Amino acid sequence: MRILLTGKTGQVGGVLAAKLGEFGEVYAPGRDLLDLADVASIPGKLDVIAPDVIVNPAAYTAVDRAEDEPEQAFFVNGEAPAAIARWAAARKAPVLHFSTDYVFGGGGERPWREDDATAPLSVYGISKLKGEQALRAAGGPHLIVRTSWVYHRTGTNFLRTITRLAAERDGLRIVADQIGAPTSAAIIGATLTDLLRKFGGDFSALAAAAGSTLHLAASGTTSWHDFATAIVAGLKARGRPVRATSIVAIKTAEFPTRAVRPLNSRLDLSRISALLGRPMPSWQSGLELELDQIAAS
């Protein structure tokens, strides 16, 4: 089985590149060989690659910049998945596609279920929803995996930003009224590996069992403020340089951004827990593992 993996240099793509070889031959081209922003070229490139399965974590993830670059966001997050979905559906090749909690409106406090109505608040969220809709419309076997607050010890993400700022500044001001589950790329990779093992490496069987949409996030919830507090405490405990002595909780309104963020990013994990036969790992355990890796480096 030949597995096409996009976004190998990203957080999730990098982890999956090391995991998916258990289930087949992984082909992970760079942007020079498969550019998702060049939508017209995608079908021809897929003809040459001829994958049996497509795993697509690649995305335009610059949430604020997307407000000023909507065309680019829609190419990568909406049109590219549509081209992939049409090609794959014609050949009955399953697609595993990653999406986000940003497809929801962010109201209330109840965790979002897979079948809840979507109402994205930003260009980024709308573009990711377009990708989801294209996969469903194509009619082929697919699994849309929605996750939240993804981070890794490498790359550009909240963990890396707080690690840097905590070493540079005396104090931090962090939003405390947005609630979700920080989810390490390692948890995503390990969970998908476990699920695929349960289904004998059959991507289509997993997609069918999951109802074609699955929420995958760490268990438990927190705020960005409390996540930052846990990061700083973990860095101190591991002897990493920390200058910040205060982390002040602020409201979203006190930290205006170009794109509107959802206040409620909680994802319901009932479906994935039932498929796994166990609860998802906690966000705290995921953070501890990433901090251990940072300390070791």
LINRA-V837680 format. One record per backbone hydrogen bond with DSSP energy under -1.0 kcal/mol. NH is the residue of the N-H (numbers start at 1). CO is the residue of the C=O. Records with the same first field share a line. If there is no record, write none. Layout:
NH: CO / CO
This chain:
3: 25
4: 53
5: 27
6: 55
10: 7
14: 10
15: 11
16: 12
17: 13
20: 16
22: 19
23: 20
25: 1
27: 3
33: 30
34: 30
38: 35
39: 37
41: 38
42: 39
45: 41
46: 42
47: 43
48: 44
49: 45
50: 46
52: 2
53: 2
54: 94
55: 4
56: 96
63: 61
66: 62
67: 64
68: 65
69: 65
73: 69
74: 70
75: 71
76: 72
77: 73
78: 74
79: 74
80: 75
82: 78
83: 79
84: 80
85: 81
86: 82
87: 83
88: 84
89: 85
90: 86
93: 88
95: 141
96: 54
97: 143
98: 56
99: 145
101: 147
103: 100
104: 101
112: 266
116: 113
119: 103
126: 122
127: 123
128: 124
129: 125
130: 126
131: 127
132: 128
133: 129
134: 130
135: 131
136: 132
137: 133
138: 134
143: 95
144: 212
145: 97
146: 214
147: 99
151: 183
161: 157
162: 158
163: 159
164: 160
165: 161
166: 162
169: 165
172: 246
174: 248
176: 250
179: 263
180: 222
183: 149
185: 151
188: 184
189: 185
190: 186
191: 187
192: 188
193: 189
194: 190
195: 191
196: 192
197: 193
198: 194
199: 195
200: 197
201: 196
202: 199
206: 202
207: 203
208: 204
209: 205
210: 206
211: 208
212: 207
214: 144
216: 146
219: 281
222: 180
225: 175
227: 223
228: 224
229: 225
230: 226
231: 227
232: 228
233: 229
234: 230
235: 231
236: 232
237: 233
238: 234
239: 236
240: 235
243: 166
244: 166
245: 170
246: 170
248: 172
250: 174
254: 251
255: 252
265: 179
268: 112
273: 269
274: 270
275: 271
276: 272
277: 273
278: 273
283: 219
286: 282
287: 283
288: 284
289: 285
290: 286
291: 287
292: 288
293: 289
294: 290
295: 291
296: 292
297: 293
